[in-house]
């Protein structure tokens, strides 16, 4: 694609564009959540949609996470294609019965009679001094439950293509937006495009180390890769894109080439995404490894409020650079 | 009994209640001889609620059910063969053996699903009503729940939204006085659960849930009200489960034999049958013939279920995603 077919928009605008395009395309698409309407969302990611589609299709909800997710499930199985926003992934806890026991299970329990075309948009990520109840990256919670799909997009361009696909998917999809990205500008293709779920994306080619990352950690990994290149260490960076469905093969093929795998995800380390991906690929790459698989994630402590405490516990470009450097030594 | 009620309508109500009763008795037998995996929550004693309520609906309407859902499904016209096969975990069950007693779904009858989580079906039923509202389909949803579900957050969140947005839904509480072993009075201050409707700006009514015509007439008014776009109603039907919480619970420790006898004397089937005969709406012979044919129907459902094969183990990996 040539440069003039791209435009600069923010990550928040990419969310709004994706929803706008899907609402225009399919009258069954509705959006519901706390503050999504009149003010256009707590993170300004749904600005203008209520004016365009009206109060019933873009609905400001009461503060009732369980209620709105369940309402979304009921609307989905009876013909709508709802997008439900949960402002922070930390608040998925309030709606968890409907997410994990209802949305995820109804198709299976019905013996395949029912489709649940439901998208649950929520936010992950620390770095805003939001402390322990507004900062977690809880993708591991939902990726653990069979029946859900889980998307962890990186850039605005990725987000837009993946969100459109999620909305068109006939299954419940947990779509996790990184709250530190909303105001950042990215180059996004002009016009209609979608990105399939379940295909990882190699965003930087290299031969010495594979970094497989999710969400904004893809961008941090690319920054680290640029620094490492100055040291003549060329790392392959893979944007995992979706945890469920999971593209194992792209990572396996890369690790067979590089012999080293670092997994970076902002969720807490223990029992997390890094551990699971490591085990998922272990049986295929064990004899190709030149170094033990490693992972970076948020330290196993609740998110502290003070920036002096918060930033040291989150993975960042420097930590990825240092860990990569350690792993890449001959 | 209103004179305008046709014999056919009245005997159909009785037939539905009797079908539920007989179905449940046979489920209990299958449990006792070890043919039924897991558990089932029997509807015996509460038949008038599902029967009266579902008789108000049109084919296009929806119901949301509960863990004690067999009665709702039968009252909505579900196939007793497919239900029984599902309860035995067989391939020919409604959900191919993946649901069992507690989770049967069949959308072709507008049945959004039984639900294994207390209160879990309330927001889902509310979502069906939201769809009907914004698409202006004139479909009404009846959301069944037990008394204990009204102490769940899902009840509060759903009724609040339904009232705020005038959704076309009728919430029907089956108050059978106990949540497993815990008497409602021990954990809830209000005597009439319909009082809770006031908190949402919704109309609330408490009625005799063992009187099928009372249930029918009350729910009918609420369904019409919802269909005309006026919003939801909360109806508490006071009733009793004759058996324990589930098939494995004798129900002996937490309630008195006197209380059980008192409620069994108010059995919805016996009361309605007596009323029909007293008002000469039908004959003993007609009732006996009806009962005989339903006993045969359920016997065939049991045979169908017994003869249905178990699903192949590989089917555990099917139907997870569309």
Interface residues (C-beta under 8 A of the other chain):
Chain A: X30 X56 X57 X61 X62 X64 X66 X67 X68 X69 X70 X71 X72 X73 X74 X75 X76 X77 X78 X79 X80 X82 X97 X98 X101 X102 X105 X106 X107 X108 X109 X110 X111 X112 X113 X114 X115 X116 X146 X147 X149 X170 X171
Chain B: X62 X64 X93 X94 X95 X96 X97 X98 X99 X103 X105 X106 X107 X112 X113 X115 X116 X117 X120 X122 X123 X124 X125 X126 X127 X128 X129 X130 X131 X132 X133 X134 X135 X153 X154 X157 X158 X160 X161 X164 X318 X319 X320 X321 X322
